[in-house]
């Protein structure tokens, strides 16, 4: 076990990244010499990140892939989200990274070295028993479309709410493509502030090209984005960490009712449509029972704007009533329509979740087609 006296240099001022410019010091990681034990651990975690990227990156759309590769390059460079990248270097870096994946695609995921112990990379609880006392946090699990995800980061803080452990990571020292800003694993919520910062900046950057009116513009205005984009981004990150926690708390409550049958159903899907639908429905249930009621109760207007800025795709297609309620809230109804929509949604989406699980229990492997039919007709809440 890594001892509590192990305090690597990310806790010191000299190791803090120079967030304001592209010339930031390289992030601590393999080969840093800072601490040999940390180097071995970070190298193993990053190797697993390379393996999962090598196996799954081709499943992304080209647009998403190029965007995520650009941001991975930014992360490896240690550049702030707001910093301009040397565009001439991005393409060659992508080509080198793709070539390097050939050595990882058939590799087995590495076990993790923790002093004298060697730990399975998916045994997150054992790893974090060693790392959390050292102000580190490790995450691993299966994400969208069966892609394993891994990360190693500095621990910003640890909390407990209603029996759920919350680990909030700041700077990350190993990560893969398309990192999820938050995840629930059993009774632990993982929030990744650095990955959240990336997502929020990508949205703001996209908005800057079109400057469309709507929820994101309202959110950016609320945080003073036009006068100080960097400060506004940090303000948004601080606020949206709480929104992520609320959502994952909602997910945890849903899990008390539907797990482990839900995870077994997801694992059996072979096509994307059924999984996208199932995840959208569960997200709606978590948000209607927890996230939206809490944000309304707290009068967290900027976070509501951010939430609706991300209300798109199948989630919006399934629940148009929620978009209408948001417009009523913006028009000054005091949140009555939003509260009513969330209450109706809590009942409806719980029923849809239960219907999917009944189909899976009855039809087994043949349930996927029936669930896709449910997505096409019968689940929408107008």
Secondary structure, DSSP 4 states (H G I P E B T S, - for coil): ---TT---GGGSGGGS--TTSTTPPPPS-TT--S-HHHHHHHHHHHHHHHHHHHHHGGGS-HHHHHHHHHHHHHHHHT--TTSPP-HHHHHHHHHHHHHHGGGTTTPPPPPEEETTEEE-TT-HHHHHHHHGGGTEEEEEEE-GGG-EEEEEEEEEEEEEETTEEEEEEEEEEEE-SS--SEEEETTEEEEEHHHHHHHHHHHHHHHHHH---SHHHHHHHHTTTTT-HHHHHHHHHHHHHHHHHHHHHHHHHHHHHHTTHHHHHHHH--SHHHHHHHHHHHHHHHIIIIIHHHHHHTT-HHHHHHHHHT--HHHHHH-HHHHHHHHHHHTT-TTHHHHHHHHHHHHHHHHHHHHHHHHHHHHGGGHHHHHHHHHHTT----
